[in-house]
Amino acid sequence: MVQQTPRIARCLENQGGQVKEILVQRVVPGQRVEVWSGERVPLDGIIVSGETHLDQSPITGESLPVARGEGEEVFAGTLNVESTIQLEVTRRSSESIMARTLRLVEKAQAQKAQAQRLT
């Protein structure tokens, strides 16, 4: 399967607004992350700064990018197509909408295989 979410998040440090790249598995809810134009959103969160359009097709199936701004929720795996945003992380990477969806698909595929073996 194609990697739908980045492995690295650009986290904002509290002192001086410095940016530090860390593995998404180490990011905890409440941390702030910066997402540049052309990048996939690494984690689920709420936009705290900036406005953009996001291609949410991996999550919602919508064919056109949707406008998102401060206070709105964004999901891991969506593509930021317009401008830099900062978001506050709301879920760990293992709890994201994308991760939960992939687990459900894998579970469904495993159950189908068992049923096929029985027949």
N, C-alpha and C positions, 0 to 999 in steps of 0.2 A: 504494500500500500504506500502511496505517496505521502511524504511527511507534510502534514497540513499546518503544523505549528512550529515556530522557531524553537531552537534548543537554548538560545541565549536571550536574556531580557536586559534591556538598558535601564537599570535602576537609578533613580535620583537619590543622592545622598542628602541628608538633612543640612549639613554644613556647606553653605556656598553654592548649592545647586550642582555639585559635581556629579558626573555620570559614571557608573561602574557597571560593566557587563558581567552578569552572573548567570549560572544555569537556571532555567525556569523552575526546576524542582526545588531550588533553594529559596525562591521568592515566597513570601508569606502574605496573607491578606493584610491590607493596610499600607503596604509599600507602594511607592509611586514608580511608574514605568513610563518611559518615553518611547513613542512609536513614530518613526519617520515615514514620510510619503514613500509608497512603493513597498513597504514592509508588511508582513503579516503580524497581526496582534498576537503577542505571546501568551497572554492570560486573560481570563474574564475580568472585567472591571467596569468602573464608572469614570467617564471623562471628567477631569477636574480642570483642564485647560485646553483650549483650542476647539476648532470645528473642522470637520472633514466629511468626505463621503467614503463609505465602506462597502466593499463587495462582500456581502454576507451569504453568497450562494452556497458555500460549503455547509452552512448551518440551516438556512431558511429556504434555499432554492430560488430566491428572488433573482431575476435576471439582470436587474439594474442596480447600481450602487445606491445606497440610501444615505441621506444627510444625517450626521450625528454631531451633537455639540455637548457643552458642559451639562453634567447631571444625567446624561443618558448612558445606558448600559451598552457595552461592547463585548464581543465574544472572541475567545482564542480561535485562531485559524482564519479570521476574516482579514481581508486585504485593505489596508489603508491606501486609498488611491489619490488623495489630494494633498493634505498638509500634515505637519507634525502635530501630534496630540500628546497629552500627558493623562495617564489614568491611574486611579487608585485600584489596586488589585482587590477583588472580592472573593476569589476562590483559588485554592492551590491548583497547580497544573493537573494533578490527578483527579480533581473534582470539577474540572471545566465541563461546559456543555459538550465540547468536541470529544473529550476523553470518555464521558458517559455514553455518548452516542456510539463511539467505536466499540466500547465494551458490549453494548446491546447488540450490535451487528455481529460481533464475534460469537456471542452467546447463541444468537439465532442460527448462525452458520453451523455451530457445533451440534445443536439440537437437530438440525436438518440431517446432518451426517449420521447421527445415531438412528434416526427414523429410517433413513435409506438403507442402513445395514440390516435392520429388522425385516424389511420387505425384500 
